[in-house]
Amino acid sequence: MTSSDQIVLQIVPKKPGTRDGVGDYALNLAKTLSADYELTTVFVAGKETSSIKDGYDHVILHYVNYGYQKRGVPFRLLSILRKLREDCRGRFLTIFHELYASGPPWGSAFWLRPFQIHIAREISRISDACVVSDEAMLKELRRLTPDVRASVLPVSSNFGEPSFTPGQFASRDPHRWVICGGTALVEQSVRSFRSILSRIPEFCLPRELFVLGGNDNPAARSLLVDLTNVQVAYRPQIDAEEASQILSTCSFGWVDYFHQPDVPSEVILKSSAFGALCAHGVIAVFPHHGSLISIESDPLPGPWFIDARAIELPAANDRENVSSQIYQWYQRHASSKQRAHTIARALGVMTGQDRIS
């Protein structure tokens, strides 16, 4: 099937442009699908789904259960999707940004989990293909729906994807660090960064720290005021181009993403902040030891960490090589072009590589 004049309906929890991670993901996908495959996107936010008319060639659902219903059980959405599947003349693709929630017995997520699982399973069954962000989620999806057709696509950078040659990583200052992400992630990362700052080895001891993204947060600002011997630049609500320019000069990034240290490290692949670090060849460092991050038996270097008991970082003379490897891994698995190519194929749209082969 060629892509000429085809229209893709993308269903998102919130319309793009509201500094929402899923909305940014959908918007960036739409831009690449348009530029590379001549596919036109129409966006519909969750609260508008009841008014969707037919006439679309393909449907892409961005599924985050709490994005469509405050308790994570969007049964009404499920009935709308079944009708859309009947009316859609092309393919129905679901991008699972989340399958279902989990929590302690005193929280609603614990008691509603069976219903959340049921909805995720039913959505996967009506989908021609599915996309998840990491191998752990793929394994769980296949447990729910054994015959599902699914691909792993890590979340791409929302702060640009510049091109680098291997030699460009050598000129970076190993003492220049960055923290980036949304408001909550930035604050959590800054808080733990303070606690490990004195443990960072001399060869990469931070002298400059850039804190990028999220909303202006007084709590984050207060945590940054007295960092010893570190020049700090706090840039909330920074635009993507400027953030990319800064990231392109940094060697290390601190990421405190996990609320629990026993979560598989590959879950970080659903973070656009982590995607931004990888896209710029910045070495991500975590506050605790983690498990291997890999896609299709292709491991990402690391993971690297600093905690109260141990430190695992690249050797000083290997930093350039590790940065280059991270950047190349991102290009193979997580770039916006790779994502659009995989999704175009899942929609049955003939890509350039398909035509050549």
Secondary structure, 3 states (H helix, E strand, C coil): CCCCCEEEEEEECCCCCCCCHHHHHHHHHHHHHHHHHCEEEEEEEHHHHHHCCCCCCEEEEEECHHHHCCCCCCHHHHHHHHHHHHHCCCCEEEEECCCCCCCCCCCHHHHHHHHHHHHHHHHHHHCCEEEECCHHHHHHHHHHCCCCCEEECCCCCCCCCCCCCHHHHCCCCCCEEEEECCHHHHHHHHHHHHHHHHHCCHHHCCCEEEEECCCCCHHHHHHHCCCCCCEEEEECCCCHHHHHHHHCCCCEEECCCCCCCCCCHHHHHHCHHHHHHHHCCCEEEECCCCCCCEECCEECCCCEEECCCCEECCCHHHHHHHHHHHHHHHHHHCCHHHHHHHHHHHCCCCCHHHHHC
